[in-house]
Amino acid sequence: MRTVAGQVFVLQVGVVLLLVVAAVVALVLQSRYDSEREARNRSMAVAESFANAPGMVSTLRGHDPSAVLQPLAERARKASGVDFVVAMTPQGIRYTHPNPGRIGKHFMGSIRPAAEGRTVQETFTGTLGLSVRSVVPVKDAQGKVVGLVAAGITIKKVSGAADHQLPLLFGAAAAAMALATVGTALVSKRLRRQTHGLDPSEMTRMYEHHDAVLHSVREGVLIVGGDGRLVLANDEARRLFDLPPDAEGRLVSELGFDPHTAALLASGRPATDEVHTAGERLLSVSHRPTDRDGGPPGSVATLRDTTELRALSGKVDLARNRLKLLYDAGVSIGTTLDVVRTAQELAEYAVARFADYVSVDLADSVLRGEEPPDGVSGIGAPDAGSWAAVAAADGGRTVLRRTALSGIRDDGPLYPLGMLIEFGPSAPQARGFRSGAVTVEPVLGDFGGWQEQDPEHARRIVDYGIHSMITVPLRARGVVLGVASFMRAEKPEPFEEDDVSLAEELVTRAAVSIDNARRYTREHTMAVTLQRSLLPRMLPEQNALDVAFRYLPAESGVGGDWFDVIPLPGARVALVVGDVVGHGLHAAATMGRLRTAVHNFSTLDLPPDEILSHLDDLIARIDQDEGPGGPDGDGSGGGGGSEGITGATCLYAIYDPVTRRCTMARAGHPPPALVRPDGSVEFLDLPAGPPLGLGGLPFETAELELPEGSHLVLYTDGLIEKRDRDIETGLEMLRGALARPGRTPEDACTAVLDALLPDRPSDDIALIVARTRVLEPGLTADWEVPSDPAQVAEVRAAVARKLAEWELGEVAFTTELILSELITNAIRYATGPIRVRLLCDRSLICEVFDTSSTSPHLRYAGTTDEGGRGLFLVSQFADRWGTRYTADGKVIWTEQALPLSRNGKPRA
């Protein structure tokens, strides 16, 4: 047993034997306890059952209780397995006993508590061995004890569980011994391989030698396992890193190492003489993996204390802190493309890490996105006639706006935020803005000229405790945008040369971000201006619909959403909403081209599906002209690097207030919502159609009748779509926002935006809510005209009567002349039924329906021509006239201005 494996075997055998002995003892004790408890329970149960048996009280009070109870007690004893069941008087005289010779004798045991009405249970050693007996009182109806019942049983009768479990226990012990033998063989093989056949004494000597060497060297040693946990640390390593006593076994990331050191130890990356910190110490760290030659996974690091290089470490710390400061500044400054926000980020960052008070003053033109005043470049003297030269000649006044202000306190005596400040020529801000040079006032209390602009204000600054200042111009791409001023109050040391260079680097980084934000502001302003100039500024006058709209551009960039309300002949109105895919100037310009095209196509009075087809062809031609391989032939997309159009969506609807019919078609656009007068909301199931620009599929038209007072809601996808919300959820939210009867279109627009408008819109939003009106039946008139020229006179007479009824007799003559010419032409050149309709809306509308698809053309007749002057007269007497085609033919229409009403006001 000299080997480690043999010693392990002996140890395992001893452990197994101890476990077996402990198990046997525990089993015996448990079995005895269980047996005694079972005996107590059984004796008590038998005694109580016999004592409470029916008729027990009357039997005890009878003439001969023994004759009745003896056979019953014996049957109960045999059935329950107890040793005896004894009934007795309250004084202990037996009525029953397994041995009849003992009947009438005194019971041996404690009966006094039972005679007083309580139960008695005790353990005793009798002739049969260790036993348990229970004594129970027998009470009458008044609770008086009239007798006692005792039952007893030997514990031996209920024991024996251990006898059944001992073989199982010994079998388990044998199995454990077998497993221990197999385990010992495996452990022996493993230990023999790991210990290279060394006996324990040799291993002890080797460990003692290695341990002495490890803990006596003046270099720290750290061994880290493959799982990133510390395996071993010698005394020097513990001293250098101030490791806790329980460091072994814990993750290196939990031991308080410098993050750089912890990352190196956990990575396994080889390193040689890297400089790391441990508190105030500088350490030279070498690191090597341990699994190169088949060793265990992990790494070992050796550490040397190089604190004697403290002077060098101070500079290293300063450089590292400075780099970290600049790195953090790059992350914290310029997070948005907003000039004011970027300036405020510079002020807040510098106050938190570098100065006590910081102000940023910019030229007003920079805040508007424009170039700073001409000539302020900070390079050389200003040219004659430049802004800087004019300012110098005018006393050198420099006007800047306080754009950002931050400090450790809010009651500082500095110019307030937003103030337009006129700096005098001696002010550091003016000198820095004009020359581009950094100005340092290390001790403001010396009043070296900086105070001449406002001596009283300067005195308040010094009295407040601000004692040192650096003014750095914000210069980007060769142009000075403004100045940043850094001031100290609580920090007692004045600004030094190192502080100046740090301030310059901070301001340089911020200036680039501010200039980027300025350029973005300029481009965004131009794009928004272009976009708004292409959208309708006011709605046209019409009586068919009450219309309210909202247009909200995206927070960043402009898009191609647009909408339109277009009056059409016949008192009809077209509603249009569309969305060009993409953002920027190109999308806005494309939107303007499409909107113009929609207006042009609408003047032709085409149905919605044909208008969408024409728009689809237009986008395809634009793509062909401006996409790659355009007309320039250089494959550059139109020669100018212009963007190709990826598509657009559009919804076009025409509402007729006479028939209440609404004709709609859509090209890839979200379906419109219809809010009925009772407040129910329905998303109209229109044929979707492909987006504009894809081509290949026709567009379909749907027609439905709208109740008067309904709300037709058109919108773009920016209203219902969000990155964290799908379209179905957006539609349900829109349904909920619209589901309220009795609201005006303006109220409906407000409710929809309150419910669905995101905090930071990423896409444009266009919304139109139109409430339908109906032209009163009394303001329309229809006549069927037979194809007989003789009937024209009757129609003219009927028209004159209707105009007189409408109090429009002033235009009766011209109206009769117009209708006479139009009806005559229809009779002459068309076939089938002819219908005449008058509408009194914002103008007097005359319409002549026929079945011909040929449109009349205006001609100029010669002097000797007998005809050809009819349409010329129509065009002269009517304000507007035109032709629109229907499924059954065409309609020639004219519009005439209504005369003033009797009170001299225009008719509604």
N, C-alpha and C positions, 0 to 999 in steps of 0.2 A: 504493500500500500504506500510505496514511496512516491508514486506518480500522482499527479493532480487528479487524473481520472479515477484512480482507486480511492482517493480520499473523498471525491465527490460521491462514489458509489456507497461508501460507508455512511456518509452523511444522509444520503437519500433513504437507505435502509432504516437508519435510526428515526428519521422523520416519519416514515410509514408506520413503524412499530408504535411510536408515540401516538400517532393518529388513531391506530386500531385500539390501543388501550383506552384512549380518551373516549372513543366511540362506544366501547363496551361499558365503561363506567356510566357514561351518559345514558345508555340504553337501560341499564339496570335501575338507575335512579328514576328515570322517566317511567319505567314499567311499574316500579313500586308505588310511585305517586299516582299513576293512573289506576292501579288496582285498589288502593285505599279509597280513592275518590269514587270508584265504581261501587265498592262495598258500602260506603256511606249512602250513596244515592239509592242503592237497591234496598237496604234495610229501612231507610226512611220511607220509601215508596210503599213497601209491604205494610209497615206499621200504620201509615196513614190510611191506606186502602182498607185494612181490616177494621181500624177504629171508626171509620166513616161509613162502614157497610150499613145498609138499611136494616132496621130492627135491632141494632146493636144496643141502644139505650134501654129498650124494653126488655131485652134478654138479660142485661146486667141487673135489672131490677126484679127479674123473675124469681121463681121459687128455687130453681136449680140451674144456675148459669153454666156450670161445668158440663152438664149433660148435653146442653145445646152447643156450646162453643168449642168443646174439645175436638169433635170430628171436623168442624169447620176450620179450626186453626191448623189441624194436621194436613187437610187438603191444601190450604193456602201455603203452608211451608213447603210441601212437596212440589207444588206447581211453580212457586217462585224461586226455588233453589236455595232458600235461606236455611240456617241451622235450627232456628226455633222461632215460633210465634206464640207469645204468652199474653193472655188476657188476665187482668188482675184487678183487685179493688184499689181504690185510691191509696190505701195503706200498704199496698204491695203484696197482698195475699193472692196466690196464683189460682186462677180458674182453669187454665190450660197449661200443658207442658208436653214436649215430646216423650218425656218419661212420666207416665201417669203417677208414679210414686211420689213425685214432687208437687202434685196438685195439692193445694191447701197450705203450702209452705210459703215462707216469705221470700220475695224476689231479691236476688243479690245484685245490687246496682243502685245508681242514683235515680231516685224517683221523685224526690221532693219538688224540683222545678216542674215536673209533669203534673204532680198533684195540684200545683198552683195554676195550671192551665197552659204551661209552656212545653215545648218539645225538648227532648234531651237526646244528645248523640255523643257517644264516647267510644274510645278505643281501649280494648283491654286484652289481656292475655289469659285465655281460658284453657280448658282441657284439650280443646282442638287446636290451639295455637292462637296467633294474633288475630283478633276479631274486632268487629265494629257492631255496636248495638244502638238502636234508636228507640226511644220511649215517647209515645204520643198519647195525650189525654183524650178521653171520650166525654163529650159534653152533651147535656140535654138542651132542650129548646131555650131554657133560661140561661145557658152558659155555665151551668154548674157541672163540675167534674164528677162523673158517676163511675168512672173506671179508667184503667190504663191499658195500653197495648204496647208490648215490646217485641221487636224483631231483631235478630242478630245473625251475622254471617261471618265466616272466617275469610280473611283476605286471600288466603291461599286458593279459595275456590274461583276468584275472579282474576287471578294472575296467570301468567304463562305466555304473554305476548313476546317477552324477551326470548323465551325458548324458541319461538318461531323465527325471530329476527337474527339470532346469533349466527346460524349457518350462513345466512345471506351476508352478514357482516364479515365473517371470515373469508367467504368467497371473494368479496370485494377487496379485502386486504391482499389475498393471493394475486388477484389481477393487478393491484397497484404495485406489488413487488415485481411482477413480470414487466409491467410498463417501466418501472424504475430501472430494471436491468437493461431493457432495450434503450431507454433514454441515456443510461450511463455509457453504453457502447457508442452511441452517436456523439455524446458530449466528449467522450475520450478521444474519438477520432478527430473531432473538431479542435479540441485543446492541443492534441499532439501536433496538428498542422500549424496552429497559431503559435505554440510555444517552441516549435522546432525541436521537440524532444527534450526540453530542459526539465529538470526536476524542480520542485518548489524552492529549494534553497538557492539554486542557480538563478531562478527567476527573481527571487527576493533580492539577491545581490545586484542583479542587473537593474531592477527597478530603483533600488536605493542609490545606485551610482547615477542613473539618469535623472532621478529626482533632485539629487544634490547639485548636479550640473545645471539643471533647468532653473532652479530657484536661486542659484548663487551668481549667475551672470548678470551684468549690468545692462542687458538689452531685454526689452520686453518681448514675450512670445505669446502669440494668440493662435490657437488651433480651432478652426471652424469646421463643422461637419457639413456634409452635402446638403442637409436640410436647412442650412443657415443658422444653426444653433451653435453657441459657444461650447466647445468640448473641453478646452484647457486654457488657463491663463496663469502665467507665472507671477511671482511676487512683483517684479518690475512692471509688468503690464497692468497689474491691479493698481499699483501706485500711480502710474502715469494717467490712467483713465478713471481712477477712483471707483473701481468696480465694486458692487455689493458682494457680500459673502456667498450668495446663492447665484452667482453669475453663470456658472456652468449649467448647461442644459437650456438656457433661455435664448430666444432669438436675438441676434446682434442688433436688430432694429429697436429692441426694447431696453437696451443697456445704456442709453444716453450718449452714444457715440455721436460725433459730428456727422451730419448727413452724408458728407463726402466720404468719410471713413467707413461708415456703415454700408454705403453702397459698394465700396471697394471690397470689404470683407464678404459681403453676400454674393458678389458677382463671380468670384474666383478668377478675376482678371489678373494676369501677371503684372507686377509693378516693381520698379527699382527706385529706391530713394525718393519717393514722392513725399511732398511736404503736406502734412495734415496738422490740424489743430486739436488740442485736448485741453480745454479750458484756456489758460494763459500760456500753455506750452506749445512749442512747435516741434513736431515729430517728423523724423525721416522714416518712412514706411516702405518696406520691401515685402512683396506678397507673391506667393507661388502656390499653384495647385498641388495636391498630394496624390493625385491619381494618375500621374504620368507613367510610372513604371509598374502599374498593377496595384498601387496602394489603394487605401480606402478613399472614397469620394470626400472632397473637402479642400481646405487650403490652410496654409500656415503663413503667419505674418510676423515679421521681426520689426521692432520699433527702437529707434534711437532718439533720445532727448537732445534736441538742438536748441534749447532755450537760450544758450549763450549768444545766439544770433538775434537777440531781442531788437536791436536797432533795425536790422534788416526786416524782421517780422513786422515792425510797426509800419514800415513803408509798404510791405506786402498787404497788410490789413487795410491800409489806406487805399491802395490801388484796388483791392478786391471790393471794398465797400463802395468805392466810387463807381466801379464797373457795375456793381449790383444796383446802385442808385440809378445809373443811366439806363440799365436794362429795365428796371421797374418803371422808369419814366416812359420808355418806349411802349410799355404795355398799358400804362395808365393814362397817357396823354394822347389825344387824337382818336378816341374810341368812336367818335361820331363825325360826320361831315357837317358840323355846325360850328361857325366861327366863335360865337359867344361861349358855347359849351367847351370848346377846346381851350380857349383862354382861361376859363374858370378851372378846368382840370389842371392847367399849369400852375395856377395860383394855389389851389388846394394841395397839390402834390408837394410844392416847394415849402409850404407852411408846415406840413407834416414832417419834413425831413431836413430842411435846409435853413429856412428863415422863419421869423416870427410874423411878418406881415409882407404880403405880396400884392402888387397891383399891376394890371395890364391895361395899357392905354393904346387904342388903335385909331387909325384915321377913319372917319365916317364912311368914306368910299369903300374901304375894305369890308365893313359890315354889310354894305349893299351888294357885295360881290364884284365891285369894280376895282380897277387898278388904283393903287395909291396915287396921291398927287404927283403930277409930272415932275421929274427931276430929282425926286428923293430916292436916290440909289445908294447913298452912303459911299460913293466912290468919287473922289476928286471934288473940285469946286463946282457949284451949279453953273449951268450955262445962263447967259444973259437972257432974260425973258422967261426963264423957267419959273415954276411955282416956288422953288426954294430961293431963287434969286429975288423974286418979288417979296417973299416973306422976310428975307434978310434986309431988303431995302425998307421994309415997313416996320423996322424995329425988331425983326426976327421973331415975331410971334408965331407959335406953333399950336395949332388947334387939334386936340385929340379927345376922344371920348373914353371915359373910364368904363372899360368893358368887363373887367373881372376884378374882384377884390376879395381877399381872404386873410384872416389873421387869427391869432390865438385868442383874441377877445373881440367883441363887437362894438366897443365904445371908443375905438381909436379915432384920433382927430385927423383922419385922412379924407380926401375928397370922396363923396359918396358914389356909389355905383350908378352908372348911366349919365353922369354929369359930363357936359361938354366943357373941357378945360382948355384955357388959353395959356400956354406956358410961355414965359418970357425968355429972352435969348440966353440968360445966364442959368436957366433951369437945366439940370442934368437930362431931363427928358427931352427938352428941345435940342440940346447939343447932340444927344445920341440919335435923335430922329433925323437931324439934318446931316450929320457927318457919318453916322453908322459906327461910331466909336463907343466903347464901353467907358462909363464914368463911375469912379469909385469915390465915395465920401466916407472915409474910415471913421471920422469923428464928426458927426453932424453938429455937435456943440461948438465947434470952432467957427461955424458960420463963414465958410470960405467962399461965399458968393452964391451958393445955391438958394439962399433965402431971399434974394433980392426981389423975386417975383411977388411974394406976399410975406413980408417980415412977420406980421402978426400970426399968420398960419404956421410959419416955420417955428416961431417961439412955442406955440402950442404942441407941435410935434416933439420938440426937444424936451419940454416940460413933462410930456406924457411918458418919456423914457425911451423913445426911439433914438438910438445913438449911432447907427451905422447904416449905410445904404450903398447898393450897387444898382446902376441903371444900365440895362443891356438892350440894344435895339433888336427888334424882331425882324431879321433879314432872311429872306428866302428867294433863291433864284436871282440874286443881285438887286432885289428891291426891298426897301425898308417898309414894313407894314405898320409898325408902332414900336412901343418900348415896354419893357417889363422892369419893374422896380422891386428889389428885394431889400427888406429892412429888418434890423434886429432890435429887440427891446429887452427881453428877458435873458437871452444869451449874452453874457457880459463881454465876451471877446469880440472885437471888431472884425469886419471882413478882411481876409488876407488874400494873397495872390492865388493860393489854391482854391479859395472860394470863388474868386473871379472866373477862373478857367472852368470850374464846375458850373457856375451860373451861365456862362457862355454856351457850354455844351447843352445844358437843359433848354435854354432858349432857342438854340439852333434847331433842336429836334422839334420843339413846339412850333417854331415858325414855319417849318415845312408842312406840318399838319394844318396850321391855320391857313396857309396859302392854298393847300389842297381843298380845305373847306370853302375858302373864298371862291376858288375856281368852280367848285361844285355848285355853290350858291348862284354864281353867275349863270352857269349852264342850266341849272334847274329853273331859275327865274325866266330865262329865255324860253325854255321848253313850256313852262306853265303859261307864260304870256301867249306863246303861239297856240297852245292848246285852247286856252280860253277865248282867243280871238276867232277860233274856228268853230266854237260852240255857239248856240243861239243865246243872245244876251237877254231877250225878252220873248214872250210867247206871242204869236200872231193873234189878232182878234178874230173870233169865230163864236158861233152860238151852239155848236153841236156838243161840245164837251166842256166841263169845268176841269181844268188841268192844273195840277201842282207838280213840281219836279224838284229833285235834289241832285246835285252833282258834286262828288267829293273826290279829288285826285288822291292818288296813292301818296303815302308819307315820303317815300323816296322814289324819284323818277316819275315821269308822266306816262300815261298809257294812251290807248286808242279808243276808249269808250266814248260814245256819242249818243245823242238823242235828238229828236226833231218832232215838231208839231206842224203839219203842212196842210193848210186849207186847200180843198179840192173843189172843182165845180159841182154844182148841185147841192150846196150847203154841207157837203161831206168834209171829213177831216181825216188825214192820215197820221198815225202815230208810228214813229220809227225809233228803235233802239238797237245799237250795235256795239261790237267790241272787236278791235283789231288786236291780234295776238302780238305780245311783246310790249316793250316800254321804250321811252326815249323820244327824241325828236323825230326819228323815222316813223314810229308808230303814230305820233300826233299828226305828222304831215300826211300820212296815208289816210288817217281818219278824215282829215279835211277834204281829201280828194274823193273819198267814198261819199261823204256827206253832200258834196257838190253834185256828184253823180246821181244820188238819190233825188235831190231836188230837180235835176234835169229830167230824169226819168218820170218823176211825178207829174211834171208839166204835160207829159204825153198822155197822162191819165191811163196808165197801164195797170192791169191787175197785179196783186202782190207777187204771184209766182213768176210773172214775166219780169218784174223789176228785179227780183233776186237772181234770175237767170242772167240779166244784163250785168248786174254787179259781179256775178261769178266770172263772166267773160272778161270784164274790165280788170279784175284782179289777176286773172291768168295772163293778160297782155302786159300788165305792169310787171309781173314776175318775169315774163320772158324778156322784157326790155331792161330790167334792172338786176336780174339775177346773174349768176355766172354764165359767161358766154353771151353777154348782152350785145347790143348793137355795135359796141366798140370793137367786138371781136377779139378782145385780149383775154377773155375768160376771167376778168376781174370783177364781174358783176356790174356791168354798166360803166366800166372804166374808171369810176370814182370810188371803188371800194364800197359802194352802197349795199345795204342789206336787202336780201330778198324777202318778200312777204311770205310768211308761213301760213297765213289764213286769217279769216275774220268770221264772226258770227253776226247775224242780223235777224230782227223780227220786224215785219211790216204789217200794219193793220189799217184798214179803212173802215170808218164808221159812218153810216148814213142815218141822220136823225129823222128822216121821213119814214123809212121802213124799219128802223131800229136794227137793221142787219149790219153785222160786222164781219168783214172778210179779212182773213189773216193767213200769213205764210211765214215760216221761219227756216233759217239756214243754220243748224247747229246751235241755236240759242236756247236758253232755259225757257220753259213754257210760261206764258202769262198767267196771272191769277185773276179770277173773276170773283168779286165780292158782291153778292146779291143784296137787295135791299133789306132782307131779314138778317144779314150778318154772316150767312153761310159762305164759306170760301171754297172755291174749286179751282184746281190747276187744269187749264184747258188742254185736252189731249189733241194737240195739233201734230200733223206729220212733221217729224223732226227735220228731215232734209240734211244733206252734208254741209259742213262749213264752207263758206265762200272761198274759192280758190282751188278746191280739190277737183271739181268738175266730175263729169261722168254720170251723175244721177239727176233726174229732174226734180223740181220743187213742186209741192202740192199745196193747194189752197183749201182752207176750211172756212165754212160760213155758218154763223149762228145768230140767233136773235137775242138781243140783250134787253132785259127789263129796264124801264126808265128808272134812273137813280142808282143803277149798278156802278161799281167801281172796277175799271179795267186797270190792272197793275202790270207795268212792264219794267224790267230791271236787267242789270248785267250780273254776271256770275260773281263779281267781287262782293255783292251783297250777301250771298248765301254760302260762299266757299271760304274756308279758313284752313290753315295747315293742320289744326287739331280738330276739325269738324268736317264731316262729309256732307255731300250735297243734300242727302235725304234729311239729315238733321236740320240743315239750314232751311229747307222748304217747310218743315214742320214748324220751325220757329217763325217763319214768315206767315204761315197760316194763322198761328196764334196771335201775332201782332195785328193782323188784318181783321180778325173775327170780332168785329164790334159794329153794330149798325148805327146809322145816324151821324157818322163823322164826315167832316169836310175833307176834300183831298189834301189840304194842308195839314190837318190833324193826322190823317192817315200816314203821310210822309214822315211826320215827326215821330209817330209811334213806331213805325218800322225801323227807323234809324236808331231810336232809343233801344230797341230790342236786339238788333242784329249788328250794329256798327261796331267793329273791333276797335280796341284801343290804339293799335298801330296798323292802319290799313295798308296791306301789301299790294293792293290792286285798286284801280279806279272803281268808283261806284256811281252808276247812273240809275235813277229811279223816277218813274212817271206814274202818277195816279190820276186817272181821268174818270170823272163821273158823267154818265151819259145823260143827255137831254133828248127831248123829242120835240120836233117842230109841230106846233099846234095844227090839228086838222083844218082849222079855219083859215090857215095861212097857206094852204095848198089848193090847187084846182087842177082837174084833169078833164080832157076831152078826147074822145075817139073821133077821128076825122076820116070820112070815106074818101076814096081815091077819085074825087070829083072836084074839079076847080070851082064849081058853083057853090060848094060847101064852105069855101074859104071865108066868104062874107059872114056866114052864120057864126063861125068860130071867132071872127074879129069882133062881132057884136057881143058874144058871150064873154070874151076877154075884157071888153070895155066895161061891161056890167060888173065883172068881178073886181076890176081896178077901182071902179067907183065905190064899190063896197069896202075896199081897203083904203079908201081916201087917197088914191094914187092917180087921180084924174089928170094930173099934170104930165104924166108920162104915158098916158093912154095912146096918144097919136103915134109916138115913136114905137111903142110896143106893138101896136097894130101893124105898123109898117114892117117891123122886123119879122113878126110872126107870119104876115102875109107872104113875104119873100121866102122864108124858110119852109112854110107849108107848101107853097107852089112848087119849089124845087123838089120837095119830097114826093109830091104827086107826080111830077114830070119824070123824075129819074129813078124812083124807087118803086117797089112792088109790095103788096101786102098791106097790113093795117098800119095806120099812122096815128100816133098819139101825141097830144100837146099837154105839157104840164107847166104850171106857173107856181113858183115858190117865192114867198115874201119873207126873206131872211134879212141879213144885213144889207142885201141888195135885192133887186128884183131879178129873178132868174127865170128865163124862158128856155124850155127844152122841147125839142121836136124829135120823137122817136120814129125810126123807120127800120125796115128789114134789109136795107142795102148796106154793103160794106165799103162802098165807094165814098171817099171823103171829098167834099166840095173844095175847090181852090179859088182863091181870090184872084180876079183878073181885072185888068184895066182896059175897058172897052175903048175902041176908037171913036172918032167923032161921028162917023157915019154908021156905026154899029147900032142895030136895033135892040140888042140885049147885052148881057154880060156885066150889068151894073148892080145886080141885086146884092151880092155879098159885099161889094164895095160900100153900098149904102148901109148894110148891116154893121160893117166895121166902123162906119162913121158915127152911127147913132148909139151903138153899144160900147160900154167901157171895155169889155173883154168878150171874146167869143172863141169857140173852139169845137172840137169833135172828140168824143170818146166812144170806144167800141164796146159793145155788149155781146153776150152769147147769141143774141137774135138779130144783131145788126149794129146800128150806131145811134148816137144821140148828138144832135147839134144844139149847142147851148150858147146863151148870151147872158151877160150881166149888165144891169143898169143901176146907177146910183139912185138911191131913194131920195125923193125931195124932202125938204125940211117939214117937220110937223107943224101944226097950227101955232104952237108956242115958239116956233123958230128954232127948235132944237132938232138935232139929227134923230131919226127914228132908230129905235133899238134893234 
